[in-house]
Amino acid sequence: MHKLFGPSRRKPVSIRRDVFRLSMPVLLSSLFQRLVSIVDIFLTGGLGAGAIAATGLGQLLMFVTMTVFWGLSTGATVVIAHLWGAGRRDDSGRAAYVCCLVCLGMTAVCTVLGSAWGGDVARLMGAAPDVQALAAEYTRLVFLCLIWTTGLNILSAIMHGVGDTRTPMEAIIVVNILHVLMAWPLIYGKFGLPALGVKGAAIAINTSEFIGFAYLLLQALRKKYIIFGRPDFSQFDRVWRVGWPVALERIAQQSGQLFYSSFIIGYGTSAYAAHQIGLSIESLSFMPGAGMGIAAATLMGQALGAKKLRRAHISHTEALRLAIIVMTVMALVFFLLPHHLIGLFTHDADVIEKGSMFLRLVAFAQVPLAISFVYAGSLRGTGDTFYVFIVTLVAMWGIRVALSWVAASWLHLSLYAVWGVFLIDWYFRGAAFAWRYKQRDLHSVVL
């Protein structure tokens, strides 16, 4: 026992610095990555509620598509972290190469399907005809250049596994700067450019993400995070054992979100516009929890690969502490300043009123969100991704979708009652993830 724990007796302060070192760039990366979507919602707001709803639907479809890629990325991060922590750098590089090849094949399939039929989603969800037309145009263009989005995703995941979170942050900052510089003139026809509307937003995203992808690829090759050669699919087997439950988890989450959003659309375009703006603002609060969750997964994976179990536990505790502190502050902001935040996106009084109530409800979900993100991240770092999938499936479909259907379609309750259902969802997840982590025996973890 002394040999097992002795080498990892690092002070919590030292491990806290590691959590900061990994999580802060991830936090900023996630923030700037989310800002790409928020900027589009913000800029298209001047085109009316229909443009906001269309852009939001296109982004939602993209999130659904990315579920399988997030599974691949999570598996890559966890397995590469274990290999890197164990000092097996060549195996790590070969695993990264295989992940890139698989990502390329998956992207080709999704590009064909999404660009051909992605626009039908708005119609199936019952959106108004004008929203359907705008959503179809936005979706087709985004899917045609899906490779830049998925490439950014897998290369960032590889770098997270080796503990390099700074380089992905640099790439996403470049993406955001370019996106802002291009989106406004393309949407509204400034500086002699044609006014392309929602189409201009999609072109700005595609171009900026191409530059970010190219930067990450050059850095990955220069730092030898990827080693070319004959593909070793035994490494990919390990990646997919960890990743496929994450893919199912994201499918359950995002498909459930589609159904949940269909209930919101039933309350009218202004209700969905308020919902989309509220989600965009709420997503900013996800960043600390998501950043700490990725840091927890990386540090957990590296510590377990190096057989340093005490360090793994302390890393989890420090990530959880920081996430709760930051997200509690976000809760206060959402509760006290909702009208000001919604007012940044629209001047529509009805949208502002509804969106403000949404943010006040969101304030009460911040602490369980922090708990859920970090505990889920730590469980993923141990390879326990199937349990996270089961909890997500039950929470999204057994709680959020089912209770929203009862509230909206059966009892005909107000929009605010349907929104309130997600509080039950997140409190359940937080409790379920915390219980599992406390039951988890790290001595038995094998990937």
Secondary structure, 3 states (H helix, E strand, C coil): CHHHHHHHCCCHHHHHHHHHHHHHHHHHHHHHHHHHHHHHHHHHHHHCHHHHHHHHHHHHHHHHHHHHHHHHHHHHHHHHHHHHHCCCHHHHHHHHHHHHHHHHHHHHHHHHHHHHHCCHHHHHCCCCHHHHHHHHHHHHHHHHCHHHHHHHHHHHHHHHHHCCCHHHHHHHHHHHHHHHHHHHHHHHCCCCCCCCCHHHHHHHHHHHHHHHHHHHHHHHHHCCCCCCCCCCHHHHHHHHHHHHHHHHHHHHHHHHHHHHHHHHHCCCHHHHHHHHHHHHHHHHHHHHHHHHHHHHHHHHHHHHHCCCHHHHHHHHHHHHHHHHHHHHHHHHHHHHCHHHHHHCCCCCHHHHHHHHHHHHHHHCCHHHHHHHHHHHHHHHHCCCHHHHHHHHHHHHHHHHHHHHHHHHHHCCCCHHHHHHHHHHHHHHHHHHHHHHHHHCCHHHCCC
